């Protein structure tokens, strides 16, 4: 029975850590640009310069 209390405590502490990391990532601007990734595959890649031998 005591192991359940330990596991619940560990799971709640891990959930708090993940929530804090999520809040930090939102405040630091990780999710600001939601348009560019969706159209990045439509942009044409630059062709590499050919090396003349």
N, CA, C and O atoms as a Tinker XYZ file with bonds, in Angstrom:
   212  protein
     1  N      0.818000   -1.199000    0.000000    73     2
     2  CA     0.000000    0.000000    0.000000    64     1     3
     3  C      0.859000    1.258000    0.000000    63     2     4     5
     4  O      0.496000    2.270000   -0.600000    81     3
     5  N      2.004000    1.185000    0.681000    73     3     6
     6  CA     2.865000    2.367000    0.733000    64     5     7
     7  C      3.447000    2.701000   -0.641000    63     6     8     9
     8  O      3.703000    3.867000   -0.943000    81     7
     9  N      3.655000    1.677000   -1.472000    73     7    10
    10  CA     4.226000    1.910000   -2.797000    64     9    11
    11  C      3.286000    2.750000   -3.665000    63    10    12    13
    12  O      3.745000    3.498000   -4.528000    81    11
    13  N      1.974000    2.632000   -3.440000    73    11    14
    14  CA     1.028000    3.449000   -4.194000    64    13    15
    15  C      1.213000    4.933000   -3.893000    63    14    16    17
    16  O      1.154000    5.770000   -4.793000    81    15
    17  N      1.436000    5.247000   -2.628000    73    15    18
    18  CA     1.654000    6.646000   -2.259000    64    17    19
    19  C      2.953000    7.167000   -2.869000    63    18    20    21
    20  O      3.018000    8.320000   -3.294000    81    19
    21  N      3.969000    6.339000   -2.914000    73    19    22
    22  CA     5.237000    6.735000   -3.523000    64    21    23
    23  C      5.054000    6.966000   -5.022000    63    22    24    25
    24  O      5.527000    7.966000   -5.560000    81    23
    25  N      4.371000    6.045000   -5.693000    73    23    26
    26  CA     4.153000    6.179000   -7.130000    64    25    27
    27  C      3.282000    7.380000   -7.466000    63    26    28    29
    28  O      3.530000    8.064000   -8.458000    81    27
    29  N      2.276000    7.643000   -6.661000    73    27    30
    30  CA     1.430000    8.816000   -6.885000    64    29    31
    31  C      2.240000   10.094000   -6.694000    63    30    32    33
    32  O      2.098000   11.046000   -7.462000    81    31
    33  N      3.080000   10.113000   -5.681000    73    31    34
    34  CA     3.940000   11.286000   -5.451000    64    33    35
    35  C      4.909000   11.520000   -6.595000    63    34    36    37
    36  O      5.118000   12.657000   -7.018000    81    35
    37  N      5.501000   10.440000   -7.096000    73    35    38
    38  CA     6.429000   10.566000   -8.216000    64    37    39
    39  C      5.701000   11.043000   -9.470000    63    38    40    41
    40  O      6.208000   11.903000  -10.191000    81    39
    41  N      4.521000   10.494000   -9.735000    73    39    42
    42  CA     3.789000   10.888000  -10.940000    64    41    43
    43  C      3.316000   12.336000  -10.860000    63    42    44    45
    44  O      3.335000   13.040000  -11.870000    81    43
    45  N      2.898000   12.789000   -9.701000    73    43    46
    46  CA     2.476000   14.183000   -9.556000    64    45    47
    47  C      3.672000   15.121000   -9.711000    63    46    48    49
    48  O      3.556000   16.174000  -10.338000    81    47
    49  N      4.818000   14.746000   -9.146000    73    47    50
    50  CA     6.000000   15.601000   -9.289000    64    49    51
    51  C      6.473000   15.646000  -10.741000    63    50    52    53
    52  O      6.903000   16.702000  -11.205000    81    51
    53  N      6.407000   14.539000  -11.466000    73    51    54
    54  CA     6.773000   14.542000  -12.884000    64    53    55
    55  C      5.799000   15.390000  -13.694000    63    54    56    57
    56  O      6.211000   16.103000  -14.609000    81    55
    57  N      4.519000   15.318000  -13.366000    73    55    58
    58  CA     3.530000   16.133000  -14.064000    64    57    59
    59  C      3.782000   17.620000  -13.827000    63    58    60    61
    60  O      3.619000   18.425000  -14.744000    81    59
    61  N      4.170000   17.987000  -12.636000    73    59    62
    62  CA     4.470000   19.388000  -12.328000    64    61    63
    63  C      5.696000   19.854000  -13.098000    63    62    64    65
    64  O      5.731000   20.981000  -13.592000    81    63
    65  N      6.710000   18.983000  -13.202000    73    63    66
    66  CA     7.917000   19.337000  -13.959000    64    65    67
    67  C      7.580000   19.536000  -15.430000    63    66    68    69
    68  O      8.030000   20.509000  -16.034000    81    67
    69  N      6.791000   18.627000  -16.025000    73    67    70
    70  CA     6.413000   18.769000  -17.428000    64    69    71
    71  C      5.554000   20.003000  -17.657000    63    70    72    73
    72  O      5.691000   20.667000  -18.684000    81    71
    73  N      4.682000   20.317000  -16.726000    73    71    74
    74  CA     3.871000   21.526000  -16.849000    64    73    75
    75  C      4.745000   22.769000  -16.787000    63    74    76    77
    76  O      4.541000   23.710000  -17.554000    81    75
    77  N      5.710000   22.781000  -15.885000    73    75    78
    78  CA     6.619000   23.925000  -15.785000    64    77    79
    79  C      7.443000   24.079000  -17.058000    63    78    80    81
    80  O      7.650000   25.201000  -17.519000    81    79
    81  N      7.916000   22.977000  -17.637000    73    79    82
    82  CA     8.674000   23.053000  -18.884000    64    81    83
    83  C      7.801000   23.543000  -20.037000    63    82    84    85
    84  O      8.269000   24.303000  -20.885000    81    83
    85  N      6.556000   23.123000  -20.076000    73    83    86
    86  CA     5.640000   23.583000  -21.115000    64    85    87
    87  C      5.375000   25.075000  -20.984000    63    86    88    89
    88  O      5.397000   25.796000  -21.982000    81    87
    89  N      5.127000   25.543000  -19.781000    73    87    90
    90  CA     4.885000   26.966000  -19.562000    64    89    91
    91  C      6.120000   27.774000  -19.929000    63    90    92    93
    92  O      5.998000   28.843000  -20.527000    81    91
    93  N      7.315000   27.282000  -19.581000    73    91    94
    94  CA     8.550000   27.960000  -19.936000    64    93    95
    95  C      8.713000   28.046000  -21.456000    63    94    96    97
    96  O      9.116000   29.084000  -21.980000    81    95
    97  N      8.399000   26.953000  -22.163000    73    95    98
    98  CA     8.558000   26.967000  -23.619000    64    97    99
    99  C      7.561000   27.905000  -24.285000    63    98   100   101
   100  O      7.886000   28.527000  -25.296000    81    99
   101  N      6.371000   28.016000  -23.747000    73    99   102
   102  CA     5.392000   28.950000  -24.300000    64   101   103
   103  C      5.835000   30.391000  -24.060000    63   102   104   105
   104  O      5.718000   31.232000  -24.952000    81   103
   105  N      6.337000   30.678000  -22.874000    73   103   106
   106  CA     6.771000   32.041000  -22.561000    64   105   107
   107  C      8.028000   32.437000  -23.321000    63   106   108   109
   108  O      8.241000   33.620000  -23.589000    81   107
   109  N      8.862000   31.463000  -23.671000    73   107   110
   110  CA    10.099000   31.802000  -24.386000    64   109   111
   111  C      9.886000   31.902000  -25.891000    63   110   112   113
   112  O     10.830000   32.208000  -26.620000    81   111
   113  N      8.663000   31.652000  -26.380000    73   111   114
   114  CA     8.352000   31.869000  -27.782000    64   113   115
   115  C      8.576000   30.672000  -28.685000    63   114   116   117
   116  O      8.776000   30.852000  -29.886000    81   115
   117  N      8.552000   29.480000  -28.165000    73   115   118
   118  CA     8.780000   28.297000  -28.983000    64   117   119
   119  C      7.644000   28.036000  -29.960000    63   118   120   121
   120  O      7.853000   27.399000  -30.993000    81   119
   121  N      6.455000   28.513000  -29.652000    73   119   122
   122  CA     5.288000   28.226000  -30.484000    64   121   123
   123  C      4.773000   29.468000  -31.212000    63   122   124   125
   124  O      3.602000   29.518000  -31.589000    81   123
   125  N      5.623000   30.459000  -31.412000    73   123   126
   126  CA     5.193000   31.706000  -32.028000    64   125   127
   127  C      4.959000   31.557000  -33.532000    63   126   128   129
   128  O      3.966000   32.071000  -34.048000    81   127
   129  N      5.838000   30.873000  -34.237000    73   127   130
   130  CA     5.751000   30.789000  -35.694000    64   129   131
   131  C      5.032000   29.502000  -36.083000    63   130   132   133
   132  O      5.650000   28.443000  -36.190000    81   131
   133  N      3.739000   29.602000  -36.288000    73   131   134
   134  CA     2.977000   28.407000  -36.659000    64   133   135
   135  C      2.632000   28.382000  -38.140000    63   134   136   137
   136  O      1.983000   27.448000  -38.609000    81   135
   137  N      3.066000   29.411000  -38.890000    73   135   138
   138  CA     2.758000   29.455000  -40.317000    64   137   139
   139  C      3.886000   28.865000  -41.169000    63   138   140   141
   140  O      3.623000   28.099000  -42.096000    81   139
   141  N      5.112000   29.207000  -40.867000    73   139   142
   142  CA     6.244000   28.799000  -41.701000    64   141   143
   143  C      6.409000   27.281000  -41.822000    63   142   144   145
   144  O      6.633000   26.809000  -42.936000    81   143
   145  N      6.316000   26.496000  -40.766000    73   143   146
   146  CA     6.500000   25.054000  -40.950000    64   145   147
   147  C      5.486000   24.426000  -41.898000    63   146   148   149
   148  O      5.788000   23.428000  -42.553000    81   147
   149  N      4.299000   24.992000  -41.978000    73   147   150
   150  CA     3.290000   24.384000  -42.842000    64   149   151
   151  C      3.536000   24.665000  -44.316000    63   150   152   153
   152  O      3.070000   23.910000  -45.170000    81   151
   153  N      4.259000   25.733000  -44.632000    73   151   154
   154  CA     4.518000   26.052000  -46.037000    64   153   155
   155  C      5.986000   25.889000  -46.418000    63   154   156   157
   156  O      6.353000   26.169000  -47.559000    81   155
   157  N      6.815000   25.454000  -45.511000    73   155   158
   158  CA     8.238000   25.315000  -45.790000    64   157   159
   159  C      8.491000   24.320000  -46.915000    63   158   160   161
   160  O      9.425000   24.501000  -47.697000    81   159
   161  N      7.685000   23.284000  -47.009000    73   159   162
   162  CA     7.903000   22.298000  -48.054000    64   161   163
   163  C      7.500000   22.836000  -49.434000    63   162   164   165
   164  O      7.835000   22.221000  -50.446000    81   163
   165  N      6.797000   23.956000  -49.495000    73   163   166
   166  CA     6.425000   24.542000  -50.772000    64   165   167
   167  C      7.515000   25.443000  -51.341000    63   166   168   169
   168  O      7.505000   25.759000  -52.531000    81   167
   169  N      8.460000   25.857000  -50.490000    73   167   170
   170  CA     9.542000   26.718000  -50.954000    64   169   171
   171  C     10.522000   25.903000  -51.785000    63   170   172   173
   172  O     10.769000   24.728000  -51.512000    81   171
   173  N     11.071000   26.547000  -52.796000    73   171   174
   174  CA    12.019000   25.863000  -53.663000    64   173   175
   175  C     13.409000   25.893000  -53.025000    63   174   176   177
   176  O     13.854000   26.932000  -52.539000    81   175
   177  N     14.079000   24.760000  -53.033000    73   175   178
   178  CA    15.428000   24.683000  -52.487000    64   177   179
   179  C     16.409000   25.361000  -53.438000    63   178   180   181
   180  O     16.229000   25.359000  -54.656000    81   179
   181  N     17.437000   25.931000  -52.854000    73   179   182
   182  CA    18.486000   26.514000  -53.671000    64   181   183
   183  C     19.335000   25.392000  -54.247000    63   182   184   185
   184  O     19.696000   24.448000  -53.543000    81   183
   185  N     19.648000   25.503000  -55.525000    73   183   186
   186  CA    20.459000   24.478000  -56.163000    64   185   187
   187  C     21.924000   24.706000  -55.799000    63   186   188   189
   188  O     22.408000   25.837000  -55.840000    81   187
   189  N     22.618000   23.652000  -55.450000    73   187   190
   190  CA    24.037000   23.823000  -55.116000    64   189   191
   191  C     24.843000   24.156000  -56.374000    63   190   192   193
   192  O     24.512000   23.728000  -57.479000    81   191
   193  N     25.897000   24.924000  -56.173000    73   191   194
   194  CA    26.747000   25.310000  -57.301000    64   193   195
   195  C     27.536000   24.082000  -57.770000    63   194   196   197
   196  O     28.042000   23.301000  -56.965000    81   195
   197  N     27.621000   23.940000  -59.073000    73   195   198
   198  CA    28.383000   22.816000  -59.616000    64   197   199
   199  C     29.865000   23.156000  -59.607000    63   198   200   201
   200  O     30.273000   24.278000  -59.910000    81   199
   201  N     30.642000   22.170000  -59.255000    73   199   202
   202  CA    32.095000   22.347000  -59.211000    64   201   203
   203  C     32.645000   21.939000  -60.569000    63   202   204   205
   204  O     32.430000   20.818000  -61.029000    81   203
   205  N     33.354000   22.858000  -61.200000    73   203   206
   206  CA    33.942000   22.557000  -62.521000    64   205   207
   207  C     35.327000   21.975000  -62.314000    63   206   208   209
   208  O     36.135000   22.508000  -61.553000    81   207
   209  N     35.585000   20.889000  -62.992000    73   207   210
   210  CA    36.894000   20.242000  -62.854000    64   209   211
   211  C     37.769000   20.536000  -64.033000    63   210   212
   212  O     38.908000   20.072000  -64.087000    81   211
